[in-house]
């Protein structure tokens, strides 16, 4: 087989890249080791930055998002028994859109299939080869048949291990807590997201649709779900989110799971003609709602530099891909770390650390420049 761009991974990064390349009349093949049903069902992020939502609309895959997505013009920070609103619209003129990653993926798969270009699910034994040559190759098995896909370049959304040892520098931080998240058949109890700092630990009130709530409580990263019956989860949510005169709406718990938290970045985001994007290049703790948005930003840049290369033959824009992306990556890594550190209670935290957190929260919610900084980072900075 032969294509211009081989894309490994049919998550939002790979599918968005494939669609942007299609609009530029650049051929691609997308390979995914999971089934279509699995990819369309896995629950992930649900907050889209202004720039992400705009890109999907401009690319012609945002119609359902525009119809069903929920626009939020702010978020709440809650601490010391009080709730404070950060007004994104007033501070930045921008907003966020609540629209689940699963829905974004469904829309992108439909768009991909409509193009008639290849999208292969349930491929096995995927490996990349000769990435330092001008004819890199992806080898895989599909429907029991061994295949080789020759490409001009490879976009690896899940194939970092293919890069030889010593090429990449890795930067990591593990956090001593995780999130126990539930999807509940419960209408949202707040008009916007609530980030709560509490003595018992962090909590987040979010949503997916007007009928489905997405809620989280801070827990150990290795928490045993058997120790968390639904009643205990709701008890903790009431304790950490509760306010006088406000009621948390309960409902049947449809899904639950524990997510560990870590920060991870690799540099550079390129080796030869293999370009890394999304989770293959960086991971952020979910507190800042940056994971999906960073992945989309990566492939927006990658599609741009590839289109320029195919038009002009110049490689300088390709050579600048990693540096352009990493500027944004590290800004988002810092913001996510900052939000996480400010809102979560460490297992070994003392009263001094608690007082520092409360001081920071009071400053953020009382200083307009501090509120604007939070708002600018949350709604998404412009691409470099």
Buried (B, 14 or more C-beta within 10 A) or exposed (E): EEBBBBBBBBBBBBBBBBBBBBEEEBBBBBBBBBEBEEBBEEBBBBBBBBBBBBBBBEBEBBEBBEEBBBBBBBBBBBBEEEBBBBBBBBBBEBBBBBBBBBBBBBBBBEBBEEEEBBBBBBBEEBEBBBBEEEEBBBEBEBEEEEBEBBBBBBBBBBBBEBBEEEEBEEEEEEBBBBBBBBBBEBEBBBEBBBBBBBEEBBBBBBBBBEEBBBBBBBBBBEBEEEEBEEEEBBEBBEBBBBEEEEEBEBBEBEEBEBBBBBBBBBBBBBBBBBBBBBBBBBBBBBBBBBBBBBBBBBBBBBBBBBBBBBEEEEEEBBEBBBEBBBEBBBBBBBBBBBBBBBBBBBEEEEEEEBEEBBEBBBEBBEEEEBBBBBBBBBBBBEBE
